[in-house]
């Protein structure tokens, strides 16, 4: 069934360009979900800053006490958080690199996991604040099966998204292309077709 989502955040993390399976499938999935949706595009493979000491100091300083320099240090992170808040649906292109997620995607997670903005601590433990959203992981790998003991990518990203309140997560499976890229793509496209049907 086509989604009524009006705003979709598309996150690409593959180092490949036009030959990327996750980039191709992410585009096809978004068309299946809602071809008229507003699309926010974020290509983390193009470069994303890492958390450093100045960022941590700024983040732990109460917002009302931050200096102009600290606010500037957090500005990029703030923009990434706002993209998540604005989106109804998140589509993440997730190639599995060496059993895990790309470093650029991990850097994105570090930038958006913000206490008081995307999660909060309560007496019952952490509580995600970005609830009511749907996420899709468009996953490709050469040889790592999704859900295997050595798939640290999908389990990590499910955990990270759930931590900020996004618990409705579906996977489009184009993994194990080493056994046949056409087979992996066909399998994933069948899943996309079911969403569109």
C-alpha positions in Angstrom: 0.0 0.0 0.0 1.3 3.4 -0.9 2.2 5.5 2.1 0.5 8.8 2.9 3.8 10.1 4.2 4.1 13.7 3.1 7.8 14.2 3.9 10.5 11.6 3.5 14.1 11.9 4.7 16.4 10.0 2.4 19.8 9.2 3.8 22.4 7.7 1.5 25.7 6.3 2.9 27.1 4.3 0.1 30.6 5.3 -1.1 29.4 4.3 -4.6 27.6 6.6 -7.0 25.4 5.5 -9.8 26.5 1.9 -9.3 25.2 1.8 -5.7 22.4 -0.8 -5.1 21.2 1.0 -2.0 21.0 4.4 -3.8 19.1 2.8 -6.7 16.7 0.9 -4.4 16.2 3.8 -2.1 14.9 5.9 -5.0 12.6 3.1 -6.1 11.3 2.6 -2.6 10.5 6.3 -2.2 8.6 6.3 -5.5 6.6 3.3 -4.2 5.9 5.0 -0.9 4.7 8.3 -2.3 5.9 9.8 -5.6 4.6 13.2 -4.6 6.2 13.3 -1.2 8.5 16.1 -0.2 12.0 14.7 -0.1 14.8 15.8 2.2 18.1 14.4 0.9 21.1 13.8 3.1 24.1 12.1 1.6 26.4 11.4 4.5 29.0 9.7 2.3 29.8 13.2 1.0 31.3 14.0 4.4 30.0 14.5 7.9 31.9 15.9 10.9 32.9 13.6 13.8 32.1 14.4 17.4 35.1 16.0 19.1 35.8 17.6 22.5 34.4 21.0 21.7 31.2 19.4 20.4 30.8 17.4 23.5 31.4 20.4 25.7 28.9 22.5 23.7 26.3 19.7 23.8 26.6 19.3 27.6 26.3 23.0 28.2 22.6 24.0 28.8 21.2 25.7 25.7 20.6 29.0 27.5 24.3 29.1 28.7 26.0 28.3 25.3 28.3 30.8 23.8 28.0 31.8 20.1 30.9 29.6 19.4 29.2 26.6 21.0 26.0 27.3 19.2 27.9 27.3 15.9 29.6 24.1 16.9 26.2 22.4 17.2 24.5 24.1 14.2 25.2 21.2 11.8 23.9 18.6 14.3 20.9 20.8 15.0 20.1 20.8 11.3 20.3 17.0 11.1 18.0 16.7 14.1 15.5 19.1 12.4 15.5 17.0 9.3 14.4 14.0 11.4 11.8 16.0 13.2 10.4 17.3 9.8 10.1 13.8 8.3 7.2 11.4 8.5 9.3 8.5 7.0 13.0 7.9 6.9 14.7 5.8 4.2 18.3 4.9 4.9 20.5 3.3 2.3 22.6 0.9 4.3 25.5 -0.9 2.6 27.2 -3.3 5.0 30.9 -2.6 5.2 33.0 -5.2 7.1 30.0 -6.4 9.0 28.9 -3.0 10.2 27.6 0.4 9.0 29.7 2.9 7.1 31.7 5.2 9.3 29.9 8.2 7.8 26.5 6.8 8.9 27.9 6.1 12.4 29.0 9.8 12.5 25.4 10.8 11.5 24.0 8.7 14.4 26.5 10.4 16.8 25.2 13.8 15.5 21.5 13.1 16.0 21.6 11.2 19.3 21.1 14.3 21.4 19.8 14.3 25.0 16.8 16.6 25.4 16.4 16.8 21.6 15.9 13.3 20.4 15.9 11.3 23.6 15.6 12.0 27.3 16.6 10.3 30.5 13.7 9.3 32.9 13.5 7.4 36.1 12.6 4.4 33.9 15.6 4.8 31.6 16.1 6.5 28.3 13.0 7.6 26.3 13.0 8.4 22.6 11.3 11.6 21.6 10.9 11.1 17.8 8.0 8.8 18.0 5.3 8.1 15.3 7.7 7.8 12.4 8.4 4.9 10.0 11.9 3.9 8.9 13.1 1.7 6.1 16.6 0.3 5.9 17.6 -0.5 2.3 20.4 -3.0 3.0 23.0 -4.4 0.6 26.0 -6.6 1.3 28.5 -8.7 -0.5 28.3 -11.7 1.7 26.8 -10.8 5.1 23.3 -12.3 5.5 20.8 -10.0 7.3 20.2 -11.2 10.8 23.2 -13.4 11.0 25.5 -13.5 14.0 28.0 -11.3 12.1 25.4 -8.7 10.9 26.3 -5.9 13.2 24.8 -3.3 10.8 21.0 -3.8 10.9 20.9 -4.7 14.7 22.9 -1.5 15.5 20.8 0.8 13.4 17.6 -0.7 14.7 18.9 0.0 18.2 20.0 3.5 17.4 16.7 4.4 15.8 14.7 2.8 18.6 16.8 4.8 21.2 15.5 8.0 19.7 11.9 6.7 19.4 11.8 5.3 15.9 10.7 1.7 16.5 8.8 0.9 13.4 11.6 -0.2 11.2 11.4 -2.4 8.0 14.2 -3.9 5.9 14.5 -4.0 2.2 16.9 -7.0 1.7 19.4 -6.8 -1.1 22.1 -8.6 0.9 24.5 -11.3 -0.2 25.1 -9.9 -3.7 28.2 -12.0 -3.8 25.9 -15.0 -4.5 24.4 -13.0 -7.5 23.8 -9.3 -7.7 20.8 -9.8 -9.9 19.2 -12.2 -7.5 19.7 -9.8 -4.6 18.3 -6.9 -6.5 15.3 -8.9 -7.7 14.5 -10.0 -4.1 14.6 -6.4 -2.9 12.5 -5.2 -5.8 9.9 -7.8 -4.9 9.7 -6.3 -1.4 9.4 -2.8 -2.8 6.6 -4.0 -5.2 4.6 -5.3 -2.2 4.8 -1.9 -0.6 3.5 -0.3 -3.7 0.8 -2.8 -4.3 
